[in-house]
Amino acid sequence: MSSDLHDIEQVLQTYFDGLYEGNTSKLARAFHPVAHLFSAEDGKLEDMSQEQWFALVKGRPSAQSRDLPRRDWVVQIDRAGPHTAFAKVHCQIPPRYFTDYLTLVKLRDGWKVVSKTYHTETR
């Protein structure tokens, strides 16, 4: 299982890199194609498909292109078994700061994020 932890950490690093660079190819390597992103806004559940999210990422300047500071880290990884895991991570695209809860599953082609539930703060 220690190699699984390393593999999960690699997926999370790919996610951080893709998010910072605005690189949807990297994000696609970390996320399963049917992954969804969830958040709550004014007491209402927001549900975004990966396709919708990638369109947003492509439509905005990346943090890297704006020379914004990079600060992303893993808070916690919890594995429930050989094929399921959960990660709590922090990342930023100033002025927005994110706490993400990522659910991962291990498939034939490795670990993939299947859902992201996030909270955003603006500073």
TIMI-2910 file (N, C-alpha, C, CB; in pm, 1 decimal, decimal comma, always signed):
<rs>
+----------+----------+----------+----------+----------+----------+----------+----------+----------+----------+----------+----------+------+
!      n_x !      n_y !      n_z !     ca_x !     ca_y !     ca_z !      c_x !      c_y !      c_z !     cb_x !     cb_y !     cb_z ! resn !
+----------+----------+----------+----------+----------+----------+----------+----------+----------+----------+----------+----------+------+
!    +81,4 !   -120,9 !     +0,0 !     +0,0 !     +0,0 !     +0,0 !    +85,1 !   +126,4 !     +0,0 !    -92,3 !     +0,3 !   +120,0 !  Met !
!   +214,4 !   +116,8 !    +38,0 !   +297,2 !   +237,1 !    +37,4 !   +315,6 !   +290,5 !   -104,3 !   +433,6 !   +208,2 !   +100,9 !  Ser !
!   +322,2 !   +202,6 !   -204,7 !   +331,9 !   +251,4 !   -342,1 !   +202,3 !   +321,1 !   -382,7 !   +363,2 !   +135,3 !   -439,0 !  Ser !
!    +89,1 !   +275,7 !   -328,3 !    -37,4 !   +344,3 !   -354,4 !    -33,1 !   +487,1 !   -302,4 !   -154,0 !   +268,4 !   -290,5 !  Asp !
!    +22,9 !   +506,9 !   -184,7 !    +33,5 !   +641,4 !   -129,3 !   +117,4 !   +730,0 !   -222,3 !    +95,6 !   +637,1 !    +12,6 !  Leu !
!   +228,0 !   +677,7 !   -268,5 !   +311,7 !   +751,8 !   -363,0 !   +233,6 !   +783,2 !   -491,3 !   +439,6 !   +671,2 !   -396,5 !  His !
!   +158,9 !   +686,3 !   -542,0 !    +80,8 !   +706,7 !   -664,4 !    -28,0 !   +812,2 !   -644,2 !    +17,5 !   +574,5 !   -709,6 !  Asp !
!    -92,3 !   +810,9 !   -528,7 !   -193,6 !   +912,2 !   -497,6 !   -128,0 !  +1050,1 !   -490,3 !   -266,0 !   +879,0 !   -363,7 !  Ile !
!    -13,2 !  +1058,3 !   -424,5 !    +58,4 !  +1185,7 !   -415,9 !    +95,9 !  +1237,1 !   -554,8 !   +184,5 !  +1170,4 !   -329,5 !  Glu !
!   +131,7 !  +1147,6 !   -645,6 !   +165,3 !  +1187,4 !   -783,0 !    +42,7 !  +1244,3 !   -853,5 !   +221,4 !  +1067,4 !   -862,5 !  Gln !
!    -74,2 !  +1181,8 !   -834,7 !   -198,2 !  +1233,3 !   -894,0 !   -227,4 !  +1372,7 !   -839,5 !   -317,4 !  +1137,8 !   -865,3 !  Val !
!   -209,9 !  +1391,4 !   -710,2 !   -235,9 !  +1521,8 !   -649,7 !   -138,0 !  +1626,6 !   -702,3 !   -226,6 !  +1512,6 !   -496,7 !  Leu !
!    -12,6 !  +1589,0 !   -722,1 !    +84,7 !  +1682,8 !   -777,3 !    +48,6 !  +1720,1 !   -921,1 !   +226,0 !  +1622,8 !   -771,8 !  Gln !
!     +3,1 !  +1623,3 !   -998,3 !    -42,3 !  +1651,2 !  -1135,0 !   -159,5 !  +1747,9 !  -1132,5 !    -82,1 !  +1520,7 !  -1207,5 !  Thr !
!   -251,2 !  +1728,9 !  -1038,3 !   -364,3 !  +1820,3 !  -1020,6 !   -314,7 !  +1961,4 !   -988,7 !   -457,8 !  +1769,7 !   -908,3 !  Tyr !
!   -224,5 !  +1973,6 !   -890,2 !   -171,4 !  +2105,0 !   -853,7 !   -103,0 !  +2171,9 !   -972,7 !    -72,9 !  +2092,0 !   -737,0 !  Phe !
!    -21,1 !  +2095,7 !  -1045,2 !    +50,0 !  +2151,0 !  -1161,0 !    -47,8 !  +2196,5 !  -1268,5 !   +147,2 !  +2047,3 !  -1219,0 !  Asp !
!   -146,8 !  +2111,2 !  -1299,1 !   -245,2 !  +2145,6 !  -1401,3 !   -325,8 !  +2268,1 !  -1364,8 !   -337,8 !  +2030,1 !  -1424,9 !  Gly !
!   -362,9 !  +2279,4 !  -1238,0 !   -441,2 !  +2393,8 !  -1192,0 !   -357,8 !  +2521,3 !  -1201,3 !   -490,4 !  +2371,7 !  -1047,2 !  Leu !
!   -235,2 !  +2518,4 !  -1153,8 !   -149,4 !  +2636,4 !  -1155,4 !   -117,5 !  +2679,5 !  -1299,0 !    -19,6 !  +2608,7 !  -1078,3 !  Tyr !
!    -90,1 !  +2583,1 !  -1385,2 !    -52,3 !  +2612,4 !  -1523,4 !   -172,9 !  +2638,6 !  -1614,2 !    +28,7 !  +2497,7 !  -1579,1 !  Glu !
!   -294,1 !  +2605,6 !  -1565,9 !   -411,4 !  +2614,5 !  -1653,0 !   -407,3 !  +2509,8 !  -1761,2 !   -421,6 !  +2752,3 !  -1715,3 !  Gly !
!   -348,6 !  +2394,8 !  -1730,8 !   -323,3 !  +2289,3 !  -1828,0 !   -427,9 !  +2178,0 !  -1812,2 !   -179,7 !  +2232,5 !  -1811,1 !  Asn !
!   -527,7 !  +2178,0 !  -1900,5 !   -634,4 !  +2078,3 !  -1889,1 !   -587,8 !  +1938,2 !  -1927,4 !   -751,7 !  +2118,2 !  -1976,0 !  Thr !
!   -480,0 !  +1926,5 !  -2003,2 !   -425,9 !  +1793,6 !  -2032,9 !   -373,8 !  +1728,1 !  -1905,5 !   -313,1 !  +1802,7 !  -2138,4 !  Ser !
!   -306,0 !  +1804,9 !  -1823,1 !   -259,7 !  +1752,0 !  -1694,8 !   -378,2 !  +1721,5 !  -1603,6 !   -164,0 !  +1851,5 !  -1626,5 !  Lys !
!   -474,9 !  +1811,5 !  -1598,8 !   -593,0 !  +1787,0 !  -1515,7 !   -665,2 !  +1660,5 !  -1561,0 !   -688,8 !  +1907,6 !  -1520,8 !  Leu !
!   -670,5 !  +1637,6 !  -1691,5 !   -736,8 !  +1517,8 !  -1744,7 !   -663,1 !  +1390,6 !  -1704,3 !   -746,6 !  +1525,8 !  -1897,2 !  Ala !
!   -532,8 !  +1399,6 !  -1683,1 !   -458,0 !  +1281,6 !  -1636,5 !   -491,8 !  +1249,9 !  -1490,9 !   -305,8 !  +1304,2 !  -1651,8 !  Arg !
!   -528,4 !  +1350,8 !  -1412,9 !   -559,2 !  +1331,0 !  -1271,1 !   -705,3 !  +1294,7 !  -1247,5 !   -525,1 !  +1455,8 !  -1193,0 !  Ala !
!   -795,1 !  +1342,0 !  -1332,8 !   -939,1 !  +1326,0 !  -1312,3 !   -997,4 !  +1222,2 !  -1407,2 !  -1010,6 !  +1459,5 !  -1331,0 !  Phe !
!  -1091,7 !  +1145,7 !  -1358,0 !  -1168,2 !  +1053,4 !  -1442,2 !  -1259,1 !  +1136,8 !  -1532,7 !  -1252,1 !   +951,7 !  -1355,1 !  His !
!  -1283,4 !  +1093,2 !  -1656,0 !  -1365,0 !  +1172,9 !  -1749,2 !  -1506,0 !  +1204,8 !  -1700,0 !  -1375,3 !  +1101,0 !  -1879,1 !  Pro !
!  -1562,8 !  +1124,4 !  -1611,9 !  -1698,3 !  +1153,0 !  -1563,3 !  -1697,9 !  +1225,3 !  -1429,3 !  -1777,3 !  +1024,2 !  -1551,0 !  Val !
!  -1581,1 !  +1272,7 !  -1385,5 !  -1571,7 !  +1343,0 !  -1257,4 !  -1659,4 !  +1467,8 !  -1257,7 !  -1425,7 !  +1380,8 !  -1227,2 !  Ala !
!  -1710,1 !  +1499,0 !  -1139,4 !  -1788,6 !  +1621,0 !  -1119,8 !  -1729,0 !  +1701,5 !  -1006,3 !  -1936,8 !  +1588,0 !  -1090,8 !  His !
!  -1754,7 !  +1831,9 !  -1010,6 !  -1710,1 !  +1924,7 !   -907,4 !  -1834,0 !  +1980,1 !   -838,5 !  -1621,6 !  +2039,9 !   -967,5 !  Leu !
!  -1828,7 !  +1985,5 !   -707,2 !  -1942,9 !  +2030,3 !   -628,4 !  -1901,8 !  +2142,7 !   -534,5 !  -2003,0 !  +1913,5 !   -548,9 !  Phe !
!  -1995,1 !  +2235,0 !   -515,0 !  -1978,9 !  +2340,4 !   -415,1 !  -2117,9 !  +2384,3 !   -372,0 !  -1895,4 !  +2461,5 !   -471,2 !  Ser !
!  -2122,6 !  +2460,3 !   -264,9 !  -2250,0 !  +2513,6 !   -216,2 !  -2245,0 !  +2665,0 !   -224,8 !  -2279,5 !  +2466,9 !    -70,0 !  Ala !
!  -2344,5 !  +2722,0 !   -284,0 !  -2354,6 !  +2867,5 !   -298,3 !  -2493,4 !  +2910,2 !   -253,4 !  -2326,9 !  +2912,8 !   -445,8 !  Glu !
!  -2499,3 !  +2993,8 !   -151,6 !  -2627,3 !  +3043,0 !    -98,6 !  -2722,8 !  +2928,9 !    -64,9 !  -2693,4 !  +3137,1 !   -199,3 !  Asp !
!  -2669,8 !  +2822,3 !     -6,2 !  -2752,8 !  +2709,7 !    +35,2 !  -2795,0 !  +2619,0 !    -78,5 !  -2873,7 !  +2760,1 !   +104,0 !  Gly !
!  -2739,9 !  +2639,9 !   -197,4 !  -2776,1 !  +2561,2 !   -315,0 !  -2654,8 !  +2482,7 !   -362,8 !  -2830,2 !  +2652,2 !   -428,1 !  Lys !
!  -2675,7 !  +2356,5 !   -398,1 !  -2568,0 !  +2272,9 !   -448,9 !  -2537,3 !  +2309,2 !   -593,4 !  -2604,7 !  +2124,1 !   -437,4 !  Leu !
!  -2409,1 !  +2335,7 !   -619,6 !  -2361,7 !  +2360,8 !   -755,3 !  -2290,8 !  +2234,4 !   -803,0 !  -2266,1 !  +2486,4 !   -761,3 !  Glu !
!  -2325,4 !  +2186,7 !   -921,9 !  -2269,4 !  +2064,4 !   -979,1 !  -2213,7 !  +2098,0 !  -1116,6 !  -2377,0 !  +1950,4 !   -987,9 !  Asp !
!  -2081,7 !  +2082,7 !  -1131,1 !  -2016,6 !  +2115,7 !  -1257,1 !  -1949,4 !  +1990,6 !  -1313,8 !  -1913,2 !  +2229,9 !  -1237,6 !  Met !
!  -1973,9 !  +1963,5 !  -1440,6 !  -1908,1 !  +1850,6 !  -1506,6 !  -1762,5 !  +1885,9 !  -1534,2 !  -1981,3 !  +1812,7 !  -1638,5 !  Ser !
!  -1683,4 !  +1784,8 !  -1561,1 !  -1543,5 !  +1808,0 !  -1596,8 !  -1534,9 !  +1893,6 !  -1722,7 !  -1469,5 !  +1674,1 !  -1617,8 !  Gln !
!  -1621,2 !  +1867,9 !  -1817,8 !  -1622,2 !  +1944,8 !  -1942,8 !  -1645,3 !  +2093,4 !  -1915,3 !  -1730,9 !  +1891,0 !  -2038,1 !  Glu !
!  -1740,9 !  +2125,1 !  -1828,9 !  -1768,4 !  +2264,6 !  -1793,6 !  -1648,2 !  +2327,9 !  -1723,3 !  -1893,2 !  +2273,6 !  -1703,6 !  Gln !
!  -1587,2 !  +2251,4 !  -1631,6 !  -1472,9 !  +2301,6 !  -1557,2 !  -1355,9 !  +2329,9 !  -1650,5 !  -1431,6 !  +2202,0 !  -1449,2 !  Trp !
!  -1327,8 !  +2236,2 !  -1742,0 !  -1217,0 !  +2256,0 !  -1834,8 !  -1239,9 !  +2379,8 !  -1921,3 !  -1198,6 !  +2132,0 !  -1923,4 !  Phe !
!  -1363,8 !  +2405,5 !  -1960,2 !  -1393,4 !  +2525,7 !  -2038,6 !  -1360,4 !  +2650,9 !  -1956,9 !  -1542,5 !  +2527,3 !  -2082,6 !  Ala !
!  -1390,5 !  +2649,7 !  -1827,8 !  -1356,2 !  +2763,2 !  -1742,1 !  -1204,8 !  +2780,0 !  -1730,4 !  -1418,1 !  +2745,4 !  -1602,9 !  Leu !
!  -1135,2 !  +2669,4 !  -1710,0 !   -989,5 !  +2673,6 !  -1697,0 !   -926,6 !  +2728,8 !  -1824,9 !   -933,4 !  +2532,8 !  -1665,7 !  Val !
!   -974,7 !  +2681,7 !  -1939,8 !   -919,6 !  +2728,5 !  -2068,2 !   -950,8 !  +2876,0 !  -2093,6 !   -974,9 !  +2643,8 !  -2183,3 !  Lys !
!  -1062,0 !  +2924,4 !  -2036,6 !  -1106,8 !  +3060,5 !  -2063,1 !  -1049,7 !  +3166,4 !  -1971,3 !  -1252,4 !  +3065,4 !  -2055,0 !  Gly !
!   -962,5 !  +3127,9 !  -1878,6 !   -905,7 !  +3226,9 !  -1787,8 !   -752,7 !  +3220,8 !  -1793,7 !   -956,1 !  +3203,6 !  -1642,7 !  Arg !
!   -687,5 !  +3333,8 !  -1768,2 !   -540,9 !  +3329,8 !  -1762,1 !   -497,6 !  +3242,1 !  -1644,2 !   -481,3 !  +3474,2 !  -1748,4 !  Pro !
!   -395,5 !  +3162,8 !  -1664,6 !   -348,8 !  +3076,3 !  -1556,6 !   -277,3 !  +3158,3 !  -1450,4 !   -255,8 !  +2966,7 !  -1611,2 !  Ser !
!   -268,4 !  +3100,6 !  -1331,3 !   -191,9 !  +3164,7 !  -1224,2 !    -45,7 !  +3178,3 !  -1265,3 !   -203,5 !  +3084,2 !  -1092,6 !  Ala !
!     +5,0 !  +3077,1 !  -1335,2 !   +144,0 !  +3080,9 !  -1380,9 !   +166,3 !  +3196,3 !  -1479,0 !   +182,3 !  +2947,2 !  -1446,7 !  Gln !
!    +75,7 !  +3214,4 !  -1574,4 !    +92,2 !  +3319,8 !  -1674,3 !    +82,5 !  +3459,0 !  -1612,6 !    -12,1 !  +3304,6 !  -1783,8 !  Ser !
!    +18,0 !  +3469,1 !  -1497,6 !     +5,5 !  +3596,6 !  -1427,1 !   +114,6 !  +3612,6 !  -1321,7 !   -132,4 !  +3607,8 !  -1361,7 !  Arg !
!   +205,8 !  +3514,9 !  -1316,2 !   +317,6 !  +3516,2 !  -1221,6 !   +270,0 !  +3528,5 !  -1076,9 !   +412,5 !  +3630,7 !  -1254,5 !  Asp !
!   +158,3 !  +3461,0 !  -1047,0 !   +104,7 !  +3461,3 !   -911,7 !   +181,6 !  +3362,6 !   -824,9 !    -45,3 !  +3427,0 !   -912,5 !  Leu !
!   +188,2 !  +3388,4 !   -696,9 !   +258,2 !  +3294,6 !   -608,4 !   +189,0 !  +3159,4 !   -607,5 !   +266,0 !  +3350,4 !   -465,7 !  Pro !
!   +269,9 !  +3057,2 !   -590,1 !   +215,0 !  +2921,7 !   -585,8 !   +227,2 !  +2867,3 !   -444,6 !   +287,5 !  +2828,7 !   -686,7 !  Arg !
!   +115,6 !  +2822,5 !   -392,7 !   +115,2 !  +2759,3 !   -261,6 !     +4,8 !  +2655,8 !   -262,6 !    +95,2 !  +2863,8 !   -146,0 !  Arg !
!    +43,4 !  +2530,3 !   -276,2 !    -53,0 !  +2420,9 !   -272,4 !     +6,8 !  +2309,4 !   -189,3 !    -89,5 !  +2371,0 !   -415,9 !  Asp !
!    -77,8 !  +2242,4 !   -113,8 !    -26,9 !  +2135,2 !    -29,4 !   -137,2 !  +2037,0 !     +6,3 !    +35,7 !  +2192,2 !    +97,5 !  Trp !
!    -92,9 !  +1917,6 !    +40,9 !   -182,5 !  +1810,5 !    +84,7 !   -198,0 !  +1821,0 !   +235,6 !   -128,3 !  +1669,1 !    +43,1 !  Val !
!   -320,6 !  +1830,1 !   +281,0 !   -349,6 !  +1834,9 !   +424,0 !   -361,9 !  +1692,9 !   +479,1 !   -479,3 !  +1915,4 !   +451,2 !  Val !
!   -432,2 !  +1607,2 !   +402,6 !   -462,0 !  +1473,2 !   +452,8 !   -489,7 !  +1379,3 !   +336,5 !   -582,0 !  +1476,2 !   +549,5 !  Gln !
!   -444,7 !  +1256,3 !   +350,7 !   -483,6 !  +1147,8 !   +260,4 !   -533,6 !  +1034,6 !   +347,8 !   -363,9 !  +1101,3 !   +167,9 !  Ile !
!   -650,5 !   +984,0 !   +315,0 !   -710,4 !   +874,1 !   +391,4 !   -752,1 !   +766,1 !   +292,8 !   -833,1 !   +923,0 !   +477,1 !  Asp !
!   -698,4 !   +646,2 !   +310,4 !   -735,4 !   +534,2 !   +223,5 !   -830,7 !   +442,7 !   +299,4 !   -608,8 !   +455,4 !   +175,6 !  Arg !
!   -944,8 !   +415,6 !   +239,3 !  -1045,0 !   +328,4 !   +300,8 !  -1019,7 !   +182,6 !   +266,4 !  -1185,4 !   +368,8 !   +256,5 !  Ala !
!   -940,4 !   +157,6 !   +166,4 !   -912,2 !    +23,3 !   +120,3 !   -821,1 !    +30,6 !     +0,2 !  -1041,4 !    -52,1 !    +86,4 !  Gly !
!   -801,6 !    -79,4 !    -68,1 !   -706,2 !    -80,8 !   -179,2 !   -750,9 !     -2,4 !   -302,6 !   -679,7 !   -221,5 !   -219,0 !  Pro !
!   -879,2 !    +37,2 !   -308,0 !   -929,7 !   +101,8 !   -429,9 !   -998,5 !   +235,7 !   -406,2 !  -1025,4 !    +10,2 !   -498,4 !  His !
!   -999,9 !   +284,1 !   -282,7 !  -1066,2 !   +411,8 !   -255,0 !   -980,2 !   +496,5 !   -162,2 !  -1205,8 !   +388,9 !   -192,7 !  Thr !
!   -981,4 !   +626,5 !   -187,6 !   -905,4 !   +720,2 !   -105,2 !   -973,1 !   +856,4 !   -107,9 !   -758,8 !   +731,1 !   -154,1 !  Ala !
!   -934,8 !   +936,0 !    -11,4 !   -985,7 !  +1071,4 !     +4,4 !   -865,8 !  +1161,4 !    +31,4 !  -1092,3 !  +1080,6 !   +120,0 !  Phe !
!   -864,5 !  +1279,2 !    -28,4 !   -758,1 !  +1374,8 !     -1,4 !   -818,8 !  +1512,1 !    +24,5 !   -657,7 !  +1380,5 !   -118,9 !  Ala !
!   -767,7 !  +1576,5 !   +127,5 !   -801,2 !  +1716,8 !   +154,3 !   -678,3 !  +1796,9 !   +115,5 !   -842,6 !  +1741,6 !   +306,7 !  Lys !
!   -696,2 !  +1896,1 !    +27,0 !   -584,4 !  +1976,0 !    -20,9 !   -619,3 !  +2124,4 !    -16,5 !   -545,3 !  +1934,2 !   -163,4 !  Val !
!   -517,3 !  +2207,0 !    -13,1 !   -532,5 !  +2351,7 !    -23,6 !   -454,9 !  +2398,9 !   -145,6 !   -483,1 !  +2423,9 !   +106,1 !  His !
!   -512,5 !  +2494,0 !   -216,0 !   -443,5 !  +2555,6 !   -328,8 !   -497,8 !  +2696,3 !   -346,4 !   -461,2 !  +2471,6 !   -459,5 !  Cys !
!   -432,2 !  +2771,9 !   -433,6 !   -473,4 !  +2910,3 !   -450,1 !   -453,4 !  +2958,6 !   -592,4 !   -397,4 !  +2999,0 !   -354,9 !  Gln !
!   -542,6 !  +3044,1 !   -632,6 !   -527,8 !  +3126,1 !   -751,8 !   -572,4 !  +3264,5 !   -705,8 !   -613,5 !  +3070,7 !   -877,7 !  Ile !
!   -478,9 !  +3337,8 !   -639,8 !   -516,5 !  +3464,5 !   -578,5 !   -597,2 !  +3551,7 !   -673,7 !   -392,8 !  +3539,2 !   -532,7 !  Pro !
!   -701,9 !  +3611,6 !   -623,1 !   -738,9 !  +3628,4 !   -482,9 !   -827,1 !  +3515,2 !   -427,3 !   -810,0 !  +3759,2 !   -466,3 !  Pro !
!   -837,1 !  +3402,7 !   -499,6 !   -921,6 !  +3292,6 !   -454,1 !   -836,0 !  +3183,7 !   -389,7 !  -1003,5 !  +3234,4 !   -571,5 !  Arg !
!   -882,3 !  +3135,7 !   -276,1 !   -812,3 !  +3032,4 !   -199,2 !   -909,0 !  +2916,1 !   -180,2 !   -761,1 !  +3087,8 !    -60,2 !  Tyr !
!   -862,4 !  +2795,7 !   -209,2 !   -948,9 !  +2678,9 !   -215,0 !   -911,4 !  +2574,0 !   -110,1 !   -943,3 !  +2617,7 !   -353,4 !  Phe !
!  -1014,0 !  +2512,8 !    -54,6 !  -1000,5 !  +2386,9 !    +17,7 !  -1078,0 !  +2286,2 !    -64,8 !  -1053,8 !  +2396,0 !   +168,1 !  Thr !
!  -1009,8 !  +2182,2 !   -109,3 !  -1070,3 !  +2080,1 !   -194,8 !  -1074,2 !  +1946,6 !   -121,9 !   -992,6 !  +2066,5 !   -327,6 !  Asp !
!  -1187,1 !  +1878,6 !   -134,2 !  -1201,7 !  +1741,4 !    -87,7 !  -1210,8 !  +1654,9 !   -212,9 !  -1328,7 !  +1723,3 !     +6,4 !  Tyr !
!  -1109,2 !  +1573,5 !   -235,4 !  -1100,4 !  +1493,4 !   -357,2 !  -1123,0 !  +1346,4 !   -323,5 !   -963,1 !  +1513,1 !   -426,5 !  Leu !
!  -1215,6 !  +1282,6 !   -394,1 !  -1238,8 !  +1139,8 !   -380,8 !  -1168,6 !  +1071,4 !   -496,8 !  -1391,7 !  +1105,8 !   -378,2 !  Thr !
!  -1086,2 !   +971,8 !   -463,9 !  -1008,7 !   +900,9 !   -564,9 !  -1044,0 !   +753,3 !   -564,2 !   -858,3 !   +919,9 !   -541,5 !  Leu !
!  -1036,4 !   +692,0 !   -681,5 !  -1052,7 !   +547,1 !   -694,1 !   -935,2 !   +492,7 !   -775,8 !  -1190,5 !   +510,6 !   -761,4 !  Val !
!   -898,7 !   +369,7 !   -746,1 !   -790,9 !   +304,5 !   -820,4 !   -854,0 !   +215,7 !   -926,0 !   -697,3 !   +221,8 !   -725,8 !  Lys !
!   -825,3 !   +244,8 !  -1051,4 !   -878,0 !   +171,4 !  -1165,6 !   -762,3 !   +101,0 !  -1236,4 !   -953,8 !   +266,5 !  -1263,3 !  Leu !
!   -790,0 !    +35,4 !  -1345,8 !   -684,1 !    -35,3 !  -1420,3 !   -568,5 !    +55,9 !  -1458,9 !   -742,0 !    -98,4 !  -1545,7 !  Arg !
!   -601,2 !   +181,6 !  -1491,5 !   -497,1 !   +274,8 !  -1533,6 !   -446,0 !   +361,7 !  -1419,2 !   -549,0 !   +362,6 !  -1644,3 !  Asp !
!   -472,6 !   +322,9 !  -1294,5 !   -419,5 !   +393,5 !  -1178,5 !   -524,5 !   +474,8 !  -1105,2 !   -307,7 !   +483,3 !  -1220,7 !  Gly !
!   -476,8 !   +555,8 !  -1013,3 !   -564,7 !   +638,5 !   -929,9 !   -618,3 !   +756,3 !  -1009,9 !   -489,9 !   +688,7 !   -804,8 !  Trp !
!   -749,0 !   +783,7 !   -993,4 !   -814,8 !   +896,1 !  -1059,9 !   -906,6 !   +967,1 !   -960,3 !   -895,3 !   +847,8 !  -1184,4 !  Lys !
!   -913,3 !  +1098,5 !   -972,2 !  -1009,5 !  +1176,1 !   -894,5 !  -1144,6 !  +1161,0 !   -962,4 !   -967,1 !  +1327,8 !   -883,2 !  Val !
!  -1246,1 !  +1120,4 !   -885,9 !  -1380,4 !  +1103,9 !   -942,1 !  -1476,3 !  +1213,2 !   -896,5 !  -1436,2 !   +968,5 !   -903,9 !  Val !
!  -1439,5 !  +1284,3 !   -788,8 !  -1521,0 !  +1398,3 !   -748,7 !  -1436,6 !  +1496,7 !   -668,9 !  -1642,9 !  +1352,3 !   -666,2 !  Ser !
!  -1475,8 !  +1621,6 !   -682,7 !  -1411,2 !  +1731,1 !   -610,0 !  -1521,2 !  +1814,1 !   -547,8 !  -1319,4 !  +1818,4 !   -704,0 !  Lys !
!  -1517,1 !  +1828,9 !   -417,2 !  -1606,4 !  +1919,3 !   -346,7 !  -1517,8 !  +2026,9 !   -287,1 !  -1692,3 !  +1844,9 !   -236,2 !  Thr !
!  -1551,5 !  +2151,1 !   -313,7 !  -1458,6 !  +2257,9 !   -276,3 !  -1526,5 !  +2374,6 !   -210,4 !  -1384,8 !  +2306,0 !   -396,2 !  Tyr !
!  -1446,1 !  +2445,7 !   -134,4 !  -1484,9 !  +2571,9 !    -70,5 !  -1386,9 !  +2677,9 !   -117,9 !  -1485,5 !  +2560,4 !    +87,5 !  His !
!  -1436,9 !  +2794,8 !   -152,6 !  -1354,6 !  +2904,1 !   -201,2 !  -1368,1 !  +3025,2 !   -109,1 !  -1393,5 !  +2941,0 !   -345,3 !  Thr !
!  -1254,6 !  +3085,7 !    -77,9 !  -1254,2 !  +3212,8 !     -6,3 !  -1185,7 !  +3315,1 !    -95,8 !  -1182,0 !  +3200,8 !   +133,1 !  Glu !
!  -1236,7 !  +3435,9 !    -93,1 !  -1174,0 !  +3545,2 !   -167,8 !  -1113,7 !  +3641,9 !    -67,7 !  -1276,9 !  +3617,8 !   -261,2 !  Thr !
!   -988,0 !  +3674,4 !    -90,6 !   -918,6 !  +3769,0 !     +0,0 !   -867,2 !  +3887,7 !    -78,7 !   -801,0 !  +3699,5 !    +74,3 !  Arg !
+----------+----------+----------+----------+----------+----------+----------+----------+----------+----------+----------+----------+------+
</rs>
